[in-house]
Amino acid sequence: MRIMEVLTDDPRPPGDVVGGPGLSRAARVRVLLAAALGPLVTGYAAVATVLALVILTAERTVFSTTGVLLAAGPGWLAALQVRLGLGGHPLGVLPLLPTLGAFALAARTASGATQRLGCRSFRDALPVLVTVTAAHAVFGLVVALAAQGSPVTANPLSAFAVPGLLAAAASFAGITWSCGLPDVVAERVDPLAVRGLRAGALGLAVLLACGAAVFTVATAVSWATVSDIYEPAFGTSFGLFLLSVLYLPNAVTAALSFVTGPGFSIGSLNVGMFGYRGSAVPGVPLLGGLPGHHAAWWPALLVLPAATGALVGWSLRKADADPAQRIRAVAVAGVVVALGCVVLGTLSGGRLGDGPFDPVSVPVGVASVVAFCWIVIPGSFAAFFTGEHEPPAPPPEALEDNQAFEDAEAVDAEEASEAVEELEASEEDEEAEVTEAETEEDAEFEAEADAELGLEEPAEDALAADEAVTGGTETCGDVEPDEGDR
């Protein structure tokens, strides 16, 4: 039994990461190399697989492995939000779903490499962040340079910077998940601000859910139009379906902007909560739920962002006992939601060739300000009235007056105490004098009474009486006479 306990005992404390600084240099290089190449190979293979499926299912197309591998490079750039050029026409409306997948892949890779290296702080994991970021940036630059002269091109500077920034953000998130925030940030972070950040993430998620719900209902109501867009051929229908799935987060973001008020535009088409301007739309099933005219009941949907703001405020009702501090946390949540709307709106829109559907845009500035207001105004009311309340701190002038009043009370109390002590002392002296006077009067009265009754003789008479008694005693018969008398 003792041997089994020794063999199965884990010397590491609970929660300790696997690995450690004792890894050899070669092992550390292998971990960093895997972190650098893993997301690139996986992402490139995923893009190539999707392109291969589209080509194989399409009609009257010839499959070429070399062509698929070459086309996967610009496809990988598009997945990381690098604007492309198709025969000289700009393509800036890029699908968000592959971008989210690439972000999650890079974050997971960075987190796993951090754990395998045994990093216990953000500083220890900096090599992981630098490696993943540099690998994405360099690979994007190589793909852009290799695509020069082809029908699909990309700006080398954008191909270097955008994947690098995305990989840096993803690596930062993954390392923070494993090691926590950097010490510089952790020392200055406010716990109330952290509560606000979490509430802001909740609010952004709820707003996205509201946008997704509105989009789903609109698509379901217009399902007849959506089904008419699909063609009988399987290959074409599969391609349209795949395109709709890839751009689904873009549509949800546009629906979020519509629910909050500003709306969105596709070329000449402008759809807003309080205005509508119709125009032609692309024949994509994803857009089959777009309305053909304005409806008077649309403003009723504004209850959704208002309820979201109230939910954020309610979630912060216990953040602090001071209502002003709770409102400050709500403001932080509003900033998070506004920044999220800026990022999503920027990535969801862009140029779409030079045709009638160009550009596709969400009014990022207006949408962010409106989203901030939808969170802060209802959230402040909810946080104020549903949370605890403590008496407000008095102003400095009131504190000074109160201190002066307390000092005056203390002085008055001391003077009153001294006066009481003096009064008690004087009363005691008077009582003592009265008692002494009464005692003397009693003694004089007793002496006079004794003198009148003869109970008290003068001292000389008493002495003479004593001598007479003594002499009488000497002549008494009981005493023997002297010898001369005999």
C-alpha positions as CSV (number, residue, x, y, z in Angstrom):
1,M,0.0,0.0,0.0
2,R,2.8,2.4,0.8
3,I,4.4,1.8,-2.5
4,M,1.2,2.4,-4.4
5,E,0.7,5.7,-2.6
6,V,4.2,6.9,-3.5
7,L,3.7,5.9,-7.1
8,T,0.3,7.5,-7.5
9,D,1.0,10.7,-5.5
10,D,1.0,13.9,-7.5
11,P,3.7,16.3,-6.1
12,R,2.1,19.3,-7.8
13,P,-0.4,21.3,-5.8
14,P,-4.0,21.4,-6.9
15,G,-4.6,23.8,-9.8
16,D,-0.9,23.8,-10.9
17,V,-0.3,23.9,-14.6
18,V,1.2,20.9,-16.4
19,G,4.8,21.5,-17.4
20,G,7.1,24.0,-16.0
21,P,10.3,26.1,-16.4
22,G,12.3,22.9,-16.4
23,L,11.5,22.1,-20.0
24,S,14.5,21.8,-22.2
25,R,15.2,24.4,-24.9
26,A,14.3,22.0,-27.6
27,A,10.9,21.2,-26.0
28,R,10.1,24.9,-25.7
29,V,11.0,25.5,-29.3
30,R,8.7,22.7,-30.3
31,V,5.8,24.1,-28.3
32,L,6.3,27.6,-29.8
33,L,6.6,26.2,-33.3
34,A,3.4,24.2,-32.9
35,A,1.6,27.4,-31.6
36,A,2.8,29.3,-34.6
37,L,2.0,26.8,-37.3
38,G,-1.1,25.1,-35.8
39,P,-3.7,27.9,-36.4
40,L,-2.2,28.6,-39.9
41,V,-2.4,25.0,-41.1
42,T,-5.8,24.4,-39.6
43,G,-7.3,27.6,-41.0
44,Y,-5.8,27.1,-44.4
45,A,-7.0,23.5,-44.6
46,A,-10.5,24.6,-43.5
47,V,-10.7,27.2,-46.2
48,A,-9.4,24.8,-48.8
49,T,-12.0,22.2,-47.8
50,V,-14.9,24.6,-48.1
51,L,-13.7,25.7,-51.6
52,A,-13.3,22.1,-52.6
53,L,-16.9,21.3,-51.5
54,V,-18.3,24.3,-53.5
55,I,-16.4,23.3,-56.6
56,L,-17.3,19.6,-56.4
57,T,-21.0,20.3,-55.9
58,A,-21.2,23.1,-58.6
59,E,-22.3,22.2,-62.1
60,R,-20.1,22.4,-65.1
61,T,-16.9,23.0,-63.2
62,V,-13.6,21.2,-63.3
63,F,-12.0,20.4,-60.0
64,S,-8.3,21.2,-59.7
65,T,-6.3,20.5,-56.6
66,T,-3.7,23.1,-57.5
67,G,-6.4,25.7,-58.1
68,V,-8.1,25.0,-54.8
69,L,-4.8,25.3,-52.9
70,L,-4.0,28.6,-54.7
71,A,-7.5,30.0,-54.1
72,A,-7.3,29.0,-50.4
73,G,-4.7,31.7,-49.8
74,P,-6.9,34.7,-50.6
75,G,-9.8,32.8,-48.9
76,W,-7.7,32.6,-45.7
77,L,-7.1,36.4,-45.9
78,A,-10.8,37.0,-46.4
79,A,-11.5,34.9,-43.3
80,L,-9.2,37.2,-41.3
81,Q,-11.0,40.3,-42.7
82,V,-8.4,41.4,-45.2
83,R,-10.1,43.4,-48.0
84,L,-9.6,41.8,-51.4
85,G,-9.7,42.9,-55.0
86,L,-11.6,40.8,-57.6
87,G,-10.6,41.9,-61.0
88,G,-10.1,45.4,-59.9
89,H,-13.3,45.6,-58.0
90,P,-13.2,45.9,-54.2
91,L,-14.6,43.3,-51.9
92,G,-14.9,44.5,-48.3
93,V,-18.0,42.8,-47.1
94,L,-16.4,39.7,-45.7
95,P,-18.0,36.9,-43.7
96,L,-17.8,37.1,-39.9
97,L,-18.3,33.4,-39.1
98,P,-14.8,32.4,-40.4
99,T,-13.3,35.3,-38.5
100,L,-14.8,34.2,-35.3
101,G,-13.5,30.7,-35.9
102,A,-10.0,32.0,-36.6
103,F,-10.1,34.1,-33.5
104,A,-11.2,31.1,-31.3
105,L,-8.5,28.9,-32.9
106,A,-5.7,31.3,-32.2
107,A,-6.9,31.9,-28.6
108,R,-7.2,28.2,-27.9
109,T,-3.7,27.6,-29.3
110,A,-2.1,30.4,-27.3
111,S,-3.8,29.1,-24.1
112,G,-2.7,25.5,-24.7
113,A,0.9,26.6,-25.4
114,T,0.9,28.7,-22.2
115,Q,-0.1,25.7,-20.2
116,R,2.4,23.4,-21.8
117,L,5.2,25.8,-21.1
118,G,4.2,26.1,-17.5
119,C,3.8,29.9,-17.6
120,R,2.4,31.3,-14.4
121,S,2.2,35.0,-15.3
122,F,1.5,37.0,-18.4
123,R,5.2,38.1,-18.6
124,D,6.2,34.4,-18.8
125,A,3.8,33.9,-21.7
126,L,4.9,36.8,-23.8
127,P,6.9,34.6,-26.2
128,V,3.7,32.8,-27.0
129,L,1.9,36.0,-27.9
130,V,4.8,37.2,-30.0
131,T,5.2,33.9,-31.8
132,V,1.5,33.5,-32.7
133,T,1.2,37.2,-33.8
134,A,4.3,37.2,-35.9
135,A,3.4,33.9,-37.6
136,H,0.0,35.3,-38.7
137,A,1.4,38.6,-39.9
138,V,4.2,37.0,-41.9
139,F,1.9,34.4,-43.4
140,G,-0.5,37.0,-44.5
141,L,2.2,39.0,-46.1
142,V,3.5,36.0,-48.0
143,V,0.0,35.1,-49.3
144,A,-0.5,38.7,-50.4
145,L,2.8,38.9,-52.2
146,A,2.2,35.5,-53.9
147,A,-1.2,36.6,-55.1
148,Q,0.1,39.7,-56.9
149,G,-0.8,39.5,-60.6
150,S,-3.7,37.0,-60.1
151,P,-7.4,37.9,-60.4
152,V,-7.7,38.0,-56.6
153,T,-5.3,40.4,-54.9
154,A,-4.7,41.9,-51.5
155,N,-2.8,44.9,-50.2
156,P,0.4,43.5,-48.6
157,L,0.4,46.1,-45.8
158,S,-3.2,45.1,-44.9
159,A,-2.4,41.4,-45.3
160,F,0.4,41.9,-42.8
161,A,-1.3,44.2,-40.2
162,V,-4.9,42.8,-40.0
163,P,-4.0,39.1,-39.4
164,G,-1.3,40.2,-36.9
165,L,-3.7,42.4,-34.9
166,L,-6.4,39.7,-34.9
167,A,-3.9,37.1,-33.7
168,A,-2.5,39.4,-31.1
169,A,-6.0,40.0,-29.7
170,A,-6.8,36.3,-29.7
171,S,-3.5,35.4,-28.1
172,F,-4.0,38.0,-25.4
173,A,-7.5,36.6,-24.6
174,G,-6.1,33.0,-24.5
175,I,-3.1,33.9,-22.3
176,T,-5.3,36.0,-20.0
177,W,-7.6,33.0,-19.6
178,S,-4.7,30.8,-18.5
179,C,-2.5,33.3,-16.5
180,G,-4.7,36.2,-15.7
181,L,-4.2,39.9,-16.6
182,P,-0.8,41.4,-16.8
183,D,0.5,42.7,-13.5
184,V,0.5,46.3,-14.7
185,V,-3.2,46.0,-15.5
186,A,-4.1,43.9,-12.5
187,E,-2.6,46.4,-10.1
188,R,-4.7,49.3,-11.5
189,V,-7.9,47.5,-12.2
190,D,-11.0,48.6,-10.3
191,P,-13.2,45.7,-9.0
192,L,-16.3,47.9,-9.8
193,A,-15.0,48.3,-13.4
194,V,-14.6,44.6,-13.7
195,R,-18.2,44.2,-12.7
196,G,-19.1,46.7,-15.4
197,L,-17.1,44.9,-18.0
198,R,-18.9,41.7,-17.3
199,A,-22.3,43.4,-17.3
200,G,-21.4,45.0,-20.6
201,A,-20.5,41.7,-22.1
202,L,-23.9,40.4,-20.9
203,G,-25.6,43.4,-22.5
204,L,-23.9,42.9,-25.8
205,A,-24.8,39.2,-25.9
206,V,-28.4,40.0,-25.1
207,L,-28.6,42.6,-27.8
208,L,-27.1,40.2,-30.3
209,A,-29.7,37.6,-29.2
210,C,-32.4,40.2,-29.8
211,G,-31.1,40.9,-33.3
212,A,-30.9,37.1,-34.0
213,A,-34.5,36.7,-32.8
214,V,-35.8,39.5,-35.0
215,F,-33.8,38.1,-38.0
216,T,-35.2,34.6,-37.4
217,V,-38.8,35.8,-37.2
218,A,-38.4,37.9,-40.3
219,T,-36.9,35.0,-42.2
220,A,-39.6,32.6,-41.0
221,V,-42.4,35.1,-42.0
222,S,-40.9,35.5,-45.5
223,W,-40.0,31.8,-45.9
224,A,-41.9,31.7,-49.2
225,T,-39.6,34.4,-50.7
226,V,-36.6,32.6,-49.3
227,S,-37.5,29.3,-50.8
228,D,-38.0,30.9,-54.2
229,I,-34.4,32.1,-54.2
230,Y,-33.1,28.6,-54.1
231,E,-32.7,26.9,-57.4
232,P,-33.6,23.3,-58.2
233,A,-30.0,22.3,-58.8
234,F,-28.3,20.9,-55.7
235,G,-24.9,22.5,-56.4
236,T,-26.2,26.0,-56.7
237,S,-28.5,25.7,-53.7
238,F,-25.7,24.3,-51.6
239,G,-23.5,27.2,-52.6
240,L,-26.2,29.8,-51.7
241,F,-26.9,28.0,-48.4
242,L,-23.2,28.0,-47.5
243,L,-22.9,31.6,-48.4
244,S,-25.8,32.5,-46.1
245,V,-24.3,30.5,-43.2
246,L,-21.0,32.3,-43.5
247,Y,-22.6,35.7,-43.5
248,L,-25.1,34.9,-40.8
249,P,-23.2,37.0,-38.1
250,N,-23.2,39.9,-40.5
251,A,-27.0,39.7,-40.8
252,V,-27.4,39.4,-37.0
253,T,-25.3,42.6,-36.6
254,A,-27.4,44.5,-39.1
255,A,-30.6,43.3,-37.2
256,L,-29.1,44.5,-34.0
257,S,-28.6,47.9,-35.5
258,F,-32.2,47.9,-36.7
259,V,-33.5,46.9,-33.3
260,T,-31.7,49.7,-31.5
261,G,-32.9,52.3,-34.1
262,P,-30.2,53.3,-36.7
263,G,-30.7,50.5,-39.1
264,F,-28.5,49.5,-42.1
265,S,-28.1,50.1,-45.8
266,I,-27.3,47.9,-48.8
267,G,-26.6,50.2,-51.7
268,S,-29.6,52.4,-52.2
269,L,-31.7,50.3,-49.8
270,N,-32.0,51.9,-46.4
271,V,-33.9,50.1,-43.6
272,G,-34.3,51.9,-40.3
273,M,-36.7,51.9,-37.3
274,F,-38.3,55.2,-38.3
275,G,-37.6,55.3,-42.1
276,Y,-37.4,53.1,-45.1
277,R,-36.1,53.6,-48.6
278,G,-36.6,50.6,-50.9
279,S,-34.3,49.3,-53.7
280,A,-33.1,46.1,-55.2
281,V,-31.3,43.6,-53.1
282,P,-29.0,40.7,-53.9
283,G,-30.6,37.4,-54.6
284,V,-29.3,35.6,-51.5
285,P,-31.5,33.6,-49.2
286,L,-30.0,35.4,-46.2
287,L,-31.7,38.6,-47.4
288,G,-35.1,37.0,-48.2
289,G,-36.6,38.4,-45.0
290,L,-36.0,42.0,-45.8
291,P,-39.2,44.0,-45.7
292,G,-40.7,45.6,-48.8
293,H,-42.0,48.7,-46.9
294,H,-42.1,50.4,-43.6
295,A,-44.5,49.2,-40.8
296,A,-46.0,51.4,-38.2
297,W,-45.4,48.8,-35.4
298,W,-41.6,48.7,-35.8
299,P,-41.0,51.2,-33.0
300,A,-42.5,48.7,-30.6
301,L,-39.3,46.7,-31.0
302,L,-37.5,49.3,-29.1
303,V,-38.7,47.6,-25.9
304,L,-36.0,45.0,-26.5
305,P,-33.0,47.3,-26.1
306,A,-34.7,49.1,-23.2
307,A,-35.3,45.8,-21.5
308,T,-31.6,44.9,-22.1
309,G,-30.5,48.0,-20.4
310,A,-32.7,47.3,-17.5
311,L,-31.3,43.8,-17.3
312,V,-27.8,45.2,-17.2
313,G,-28.7,47.6,-14.4
314,W,-30.5,44.9,-12.4
315,S,-27.4,42.6,-12.7
316,L,-25.4,45.5,-11.1
317,R,-27.8,46.1,-8.2
318,K,-25.4,44.5,-5.7
319,A,-22.2,45.9,-7.2
320,D,-21.9,48.6,-4.4
321,A,-24.0,50.0,-1.6
322,D,-23.6,53.5,-3.0
323,P,-26.1,54.2,-5.9
324,A,-23.6,56.5,-7.5
325,Q,-21.0,53.7,-7.8
326,R,-23.6,51.4,-9.3
327,I,-24.4,54.0,-11.9
328,R,-20.7,54.3,-12.7
329,A,-20.6,50.5,-13.3
330,V,-23.5,50.8,-15.6
331,A,-21.6,53.5,-17.5
332,V,-18.7,51.1,-17.9
333,A,-21.1,48.5,-19.3
334,G,-22.5,51.0,-21.7
335,V,-19.0,51.8,-23.0
336,V,-18.3,48.1,-23.5
337,V,-21.6,47.7,-25.5
338,A,-20.8,50.8,-27.6
339,L,-17.3,49.5,-28.4
340,G,-18.7,46.1,-29.3
341,C,-21.1,47.8,-31.7
342,V,-18.3,49.7,-33.3
343,V,-16.2,46.6,-33.9
344,L,-19.1,44.4,-35.2
345,G,-20.5,47.2,-37.4
346,T,-17.1,47.9,-38.9
347,L,-16.4,44.3,-39.7
348,S,-19.9,43.5,-40.9
349,G,-19.9,46.2,-43.7
350,G,-17.7,47.3,-46.5
351,R,-17.5,47.7,-50.3
352,L,-19.3,45.2,-52.5
353,G,-17.9,45.8,-56.0
354,D,-18.9,48.9,-57.9
355,G,-22.5,47.9,-58.6
356,P,-25.9,48.9,-57.2
357,F,-25.4,47.0,-53.9
358,D,-22.3,49.0,-53.0
359,P,-21.6,49.7,-50.1
360,V,-23.1,47.6,-47.3
361,S,-22.9,49.6,-44.1
362,V,-24.1,50.0,-40.6
363,P,-23.9,53.6,-39.2
364,V,-21.2,52.7,-36.7
365,G,-21.0,56.1,-35.0
366,V,-24.8,56.5,-34.5
367,A,-25.3,52.9,-33.6
368,S,-22.6,53.0,-30.9
369,V,-24.0,56.2,-29.3
370,V,-27.6,54.8,-29.4
371,A,-26.5,51.5,-27.9
372,F,-24.7,53.3,-25.1
373,C,-27.8,55.3,-24.3
374,W,-30.0,52.1,-24.4
375,I,-27.7,50.6,-21.7
376,V,-27.0,53.6,-19.5
377,I,-30.4,55.2,-19.2
378,P,-32.6,52.2,-18.3
379,G,-29.7,50.5,-16.6
380,S,-29.1,53.5,-14.3
381,F,-32.7,53.6,-13.2
382,A,-32.7,49.8,-12.5
383,A,-29.4,49.9,-10.6
384,F,-30.5,52.9,-8.6
385,F,-33.9,51.7,-7.5
386,T,-33.3,47.9,-7.1
387,G,-30.1,48.1,-5.1
388,E,-29.3,49.1,-1.6
389,H,-29.2,52.7,-0.4
390,E,-26.9,54.3,2.2
391,P,-27.1,57.8,3.6
392,P,-25.2,60.2,1.3
393,A,-22.0,61.6,2.6
394,P,-22.3,65.2,3.9
395,P,-20.4,68.0,2.0
396,P,-17.1,69.2,3.5
397,E,-18.8,72.4,4.8
398,A,-21.4,70.4,6.7
399,L,-18.6,68.2,8.1
400,E,-16.8,71.4,9.4
401,D,-19.9,72.8,10.9
402,N,-20.7,69.5,12.5
403,Q,-17.2,69.3,13.9
404,A,-17.4,72.8,15.3
405,F,-20.8,72.0,16.9
406,E,-19.4,68.8,18.5
407,D,-16.4,70.8,19.8
408,A,-18.8,73.4,21.3
409,E,-20.9,70.7,22.8
410,A,-17.8,69.1,24.3
411,V,-16.7,72.5,25.8
412,D,-20.2,73.1,27.2
413,A,-20.3,69.7,28.7
414,E,-16.9,70.2,30.4
415,E,-18.0,73.6,31.8
416,A,-21.3,72.1,33.1
417,S,-19.4,69.3,34.7
418,E,-17.1,71.7,36.5
419,A,-20.0,73.8,37.6
420,V,-21.8,70.8,39.1
421,E,-18.6,69.7,40.9
422,E,-18.2,73.2,42.4
423,L,-21.8,73.3,43.5
424,E,-21.6,69.9,45.1
425,A,-18.4,70.9,46.9
426,S,-20.0,74.2,48.2
427,E,-23.0,72.2,49.4
428,E,-20.8,69.8,51.3
429,D,-18.9,72.7,52.9
430,E,-22.2,74.3,54.0
431,E,-23.4,71.0,55.4
432,A,-20.2,70.5,57.3
433,E,-20.4,74.0,58.8
434,V,-24.0,73.5,59.8
435,T,-23.2,70.2,61.5
436,E,-20.2,71.7,63.4
437,A,-22.4,74.7,64.6
438,E,-25.1,72.3,65.7
439,T,-22.6,70.2,67.6
440,E,-21.2,73.3,69.5
441,E,-24.7,74.5,70.4
442,D,-25.5,71.0,71.8
443,A,-22.3,71.0,73.9
444,E,-23.0,74.4,75.3
445,F,-26.6,73.5,76.1
446,E,-25.6,70.3,77.9
447,A,-22.9,72.2,79.9
448,E,-25.4,74.8,81.1
449,A,-27.9,72.1,82.0
450,D,-25.3,70.3,84.1
451,A,-24.3,73.5,85.9
452,E,-27.9,74.3,86.8
453,L,-28.4,70.8,88.3
454,G,-25.1,70.8,90.2
455,L,-23.9,67.7,88.5
456,E,-20.6,69.3,87.7
457,E,-18.3,70.9,90.5
458,P,-15.4,73.2,90.1
459,A,-12.0,71.5,89.9
460,E,-10.6,73.1,93.3
461,D,-13.6,71.8,95.3
462,A,-13.1,68.4,93.9
463,L,-9.4,68.4,94.9
464,A,-10.1,69.5,98.5
465,A,-12.7,66.8,98.9
466,D,-10.1,64.2,97.8
467,E,-7.6,65.4,100.4
468,A,-10.2,65.4,103.2
469,V,-11.1,61.8,102.4
470,T,-7.4,60.8,102.5
471,G,-6.8,62.5,105.9
472,G,-9.8,60.9,107.5
473,T,-8.7,57.6,106.5
474,E,-5.3,58.0,108.3
475,T,-7.0,58.7,111.7
476,C,-9.3,55.7,111.4
477,G,-9.3,53.2,114.2
478,D,-8.3,50.4,112.0
479,V,-4.9,51.9,111.7
480,E,-2.2,51.1,114.3
481,P,-0.8,54.1,116.4
482,D,2.9,54.9,116.3
483,E,5.3,53.7,119.1
484,G,5.4,57.1,120.7
485,D,1.8,57.1,121.3
486,R,1.9,53.9,123.2
